[in-house]
């Protein structure tokens, strides 16, 4: 099993943002096949697979910023039957899905005073959507709540479905939430930084043009 760590993509780069996963967990990949798209302050690059095998798990969400050297995915580089076994194991073991479909697990743990485990992107989306993370069941390792868990939270889906007819009847255009990451975020950061580093000022001049107006009026009378 290969624990792939985010490499030092450029000189002086300390972290990178996961823009998009190009391969889903459980997929057979070839050596040097692009796995994930990562953006730094200098460029957006595609990180390839270090060897042929099966992508078993991704450890970072899209939009999440991870430090260089952090493990971002697991790759099973076994051969022959080992690859087939690792690829079929997630599908042949329905018991793995049991914690996901058991909403009683998360509330019970929280009732005992446990801390809600969630990735930063999930917490941000939860704040934007007004979702209580204590009511969300996580699908990540050790029950960690991921962004997709918040977005697929049933009460939020039901509320959206209930308000859809009202929006259609009123003719209002529904809001669209666009992920604030990638180039958009870098442009926003640069614009915000310019406000604090560049001088912004306004000049106002007051002039008395009474005589000028009088001369203009006299000229108009003379034709």
Secondary structure as a PSIPRED ss2 file (coil, helix, strand):
# PSIPRED VFORMAT (PSIPRED V4.0)

   1 X C   1.000  0.000  0.000
   2 X E   0.000  0.000  1.000
   3 X E   0.000  0.000  1.000
   4 X E   0.000  0.000  1.000
   5 X E   0.000  0.000  1.000
   6 X C   1.000  0.000  0.000
   7 X C   1.000  0.000  0.000
   8 X C   1.000  0.000  0.000
   9 X C   1.000  0.000  0.000
  10 X C   1.000  0.000  0.000
  11 X C   1.000  0.000  0.000
  12 X C   1.000  0.000  0.000
  13 X C   1.000  0.000  0.000
  14 X C   1.000  0.000  0.000
  15 X E   0.000  0.000  1.000
  16 X E   0.000  0.000  1.000
  17 X E   0.000  0.000  1.000
  18 X E   0.000  0.000  1.000
  19 X E   0.000  0.000  1.000
  20 X E   0.000  0.000  1.000
  21 X E   0.000  0.000  1.000
  22 X C   1.000  0.000  0.000
  23 X C   1.000  0.000  0.000
  24 X C   1.000  0.000  0.000
  25 X C   1.000  0.000  0.000
  26 X C   1.000  0.000  0.000
  27 X C   1.000  0.000  0.000
  28 X E   0.000  0.000  1.000
  29 X E   0.000  0.000  1.000
  30 X C   1.000  0.000  0.000
  31 X C   1.000  0.000  0.000
  32 X C   1.000  0.000  0.000
  33 X C   1.000  0.000  0.000
  34 X E   0.000  0.000  1.000
  35 X E   0.000  0.000  1.000
  36 X E   0.000  0.000  1.000
  37 X E   0.000  0.000  1.000
  38 X E   0.000  0.000  1.000
  39 X E   0.000  0.000  1.000
  40 X C   1.000  0.000  0.000
  41 X C   1.000  0.000  0.000
  42 X C   1.000  0.000  0.000
  43 X C   1.000  0.000  0.000
  44 X E   0.000  0.000  1.000
  45 X E   0.000  0.000  1.000
  46 X E   0.000  0.000  1.000
  47 X E   0.000  0.000  1.000
  48 X E   0.000  0.000  1.000
  49 X C   1.000  0.000  0.000
  50 X C   1.000  0.000  0.000
  51 X C   1.000  0.000  0.000
  52 X C   1.000  0.000  0.000
  53 X E   0.000  0.000  1.000
  54 X E   0.000  0.000  1.000
  55 X E   0.000  0.000  1.000
  56 X E   0.000  0.000  1.000
  57 X E   0.000  0.000  1.000
  58 X E   0.000  0.000  1.000
  59 X C   1.000  0.000  0.000
  60 X C   1.000  0.000  0.000
  61 X C   1.000  0.000  0.000
  62 X C   1.000  0.000  0.000
  63 X C   1.000  0.000  0.000
  64 X C   1.000  0.000  0.000
  65 X E   0.000  0.000  1.000
  66 X E   0.000  0.000  1.000
  67 X E   0.000  0.000  1.000
  68 X C   1.000  0.000  0.000
  69 X C   1.000  0.000  0.000
  70 X C   1.000  0.000  0.000
  71 X E   0.000  0.000  1.000
  72 X E   0.000  0.000  1.000
  73 X E   0.000  0.000  1.000
  74 X E   0.000  0.000  1.000
  75 X E   0.000  0.000  1.000
  76 X E   0.000  0.000  1.000
  77 X C   1.000  0.000  0.000
  78 X C   1.000  0.000  0.000
  79 X C   1.000  0.000  0.000
  80 X C   1.000  0.000  0.000
  81 X H   0.000  1.000  0.000
  82 X H   0.000  1.000  0.000
  83 X H   0.000  1.000  0.000
  84 X H   0.000  1.000  0.000
  85 X H   0.000  1.000  0.000
  86 X H   0.000  1.000  0.000
  87 X H   0.000  1.000  0.000
  88 X H   0.000  1.000  0.000
  89 X H   0.000  1.000  0.000
  90 X H   0.000  1.000  0.000
  91 X H   0.000  1.000  0.000
  92 X H   0.000  1.000  0.000
  93 X C   1.000  0.000  0.000
  94 X C   1.000  0.000  0.000
  95 X H   0.000  1.000  0.000
  96 X H   0.000  1.000  0.000
  97 X H   0.000  1.000  0.000
  98 X H   0.000  1.000  0.000
  99 X C   1.000  0.000  0.000
 100 X C   1.000  0.000  0.000
 101 X C   1.000  0.000  0.000
 102 X C   1.000  0.000  0.000
 103 X C   1.000  0.000  0.000
 104 X H   0.000  1.000  0.000
 105 X H   0.000  1.000  0.000
 106 X H   0.000  1.000  0.000
 107 X H   0.000  1.000  0.000
 108 X H   0.000  1.000  0.000
 109 X H   0.000  1.000  0.000
 110 X H   0.000  1.000  0.000
 111 X H   0.000  1.000  0.000
 112 X C   1.000  0.000  0.000
 113 X C   1.000  0.000  0.000
 114 X C   1.000  0.000  0.000
 115 X C   1.000  0.000  0.000
 116 X C   1.000  0.000  0.000
 117 X C   1.000  0.000  0.000
 118 X E   0.000  0.000  1.000
 119 X C   1.000  0.000  0.000
 120 X H   0.000  1.000  0.000
 121 X H   0.000  1.000  0.000
 122 X H   0.000  1.000  0.000
 123 X H   0.000  1.000  0.000
 124 X H   0.000  1.000  0.000
 125 X H   0.000  1.000  0.000
 126 X H   0.000  1.000  0.000
 127 X H   0.000  1.000  0.000
 128 X H   0.000  1.000  0.000
 129 X H   0.000  1.000  0.000
 130 X C   1.000  0.000  0.000
 131 X C   1.000  0.000  0.000
 132 X C   1.000  0.000  0.000
 133 X H   0.000  1.000  0.000
 134 X H   0.000  1.000  0.000
 135 X H   0.000  1.000  0.000
 136 X C   1.000  0.000  0.000
 137 X C   1.000  0.000  0.000
 138 X C   1.000  0.000  0.000
 139 X C   1.000  0.000  0.000
 140 X C   1.000  0.000  0.000
 141 X H   0.000  1.000  0.000
 142 X H   0.000  1.000  0.000
 143 X H   0.000  1.000  0.000
 144 X C   1.000  0.000  0.000
 145 X E   0.000  0.000  1.000
 146 X C   1.000  0.000  0.000
 147 X H   0.000  1.000  0.000
 148 X H   0.000  1.000  0.000
 149 X H   0.000  1.000  0.000
 150 X H   0.000  1.000  0.000
 151 X H   0.000  1.000  0.000
 152 X C   1.000  0.000  0.000
 153 X C   1.000  0.000  0.000
 154 X H   0.000  1.000  0.000
 155 X H   0.000  1.000  0.000
 156 X H   0.000  1.000  0.000
 157 X H   0.000  1.000  0.000
 158 X H   0.000  1.000  0.000
 159 X H   0.000  1.000  0.000
 160 X H   0.000  1.000  0.000
 161 X H   0.000  1.000  0.000
 162 X H   0.000  1.000  0.000
 163 X H   0.000  1.000  0.000
 164 X H   0.000  1.000  0.000
 165 X H   0.000  1.000  0.000
 166 X H   0.000  1.000  0.000
 167 X H   0.000  1.000  0.000
 168 X H   0.000  1.000  0.000
 169 X H   0.000  1.000  0.000
 170 X H   0.000  1.000  0.000
 171 X C   1.000  0.000  0.000
 172 X C   1.000  0.000  0.000
 173 X C   1.000  0.000  0.000
 174 X C   1.000  0.000  0.000
 175 X C   1.000  0.000  0.000
 176 X C   1.000  0.000  0.000
 177 X C   1.000  0.000  0.000
 178 X C   1.000  0.000  0.000
 179 X C   1.000  0.000  0.000
 180 X C   1.000  0.000  0.000
 181 X C   1.000  0.000  0.000
 182 X C   1.000  0.000  0.000
 183 X H   0.000  1.000  0.000
 184 X H   0.000  1.000  0.000
 185 X H   0.000  1.000  0.000
 186 X H   0.000  1.000  0.000
 187 X H   0.000  1.000  0.000
 188 X H   0.000  1.000  0.000
 189 X H   0.000  1.000  0.000
 190 X H   0.000  1.000  0.000
 191 X H   0.000  1.000  0.000
 192 X H   0.000  1.000  0.000
 193 X H   0.000  1.000  0.000
 194 X H   0.000  1.000  0.000
 195 X H   0.000  1.000  0.000
 196 X H   0.000  1.000  0.000
 197 X H   0.000  1.000  0.000
 198 X C   1.000  0.000  0.000
 199 X C   1.000  0.000  0.000
 200 X C   1.000  0.000  0.000
 201 X C   1.000  0.000  0.000
 202 X C   1.000  0.000  0.000
 203 X C   1.000  0.000  0.000
 204 X C   1.000  0.000  0.000
 205 X C   1.000  0.000  0.000
 206 X C   1.000  0.000  0.000
 207 X C   1.000  0.000  0.000
 208 X C   1.000  0.000  0.000
 209 X C   1.000  0.000  0.000
 210 X H   0.000  1.000  0.000
 211 X H   0.000  1.000  0.000
 212 X H   0.000  1.000  0.000
 213 X H   0.000  1.000  0.000
 214 X H   0.000  1.000  0.000
 215 X H   0.000  1.000  0.000
 216 X H   0.000  1.000  0.000
 217 X H   0.000  1.000  0.000
 218 X H   0.000  1.000  0.000
 219 X H   0.000  1.000  0.000
 220 X H   0.000  1.000  0.000
 221 X H   0.000  1.000  0.000
 222 X C   1.000  0.000  0.000
 223 X C   1.000  0.000  0.000
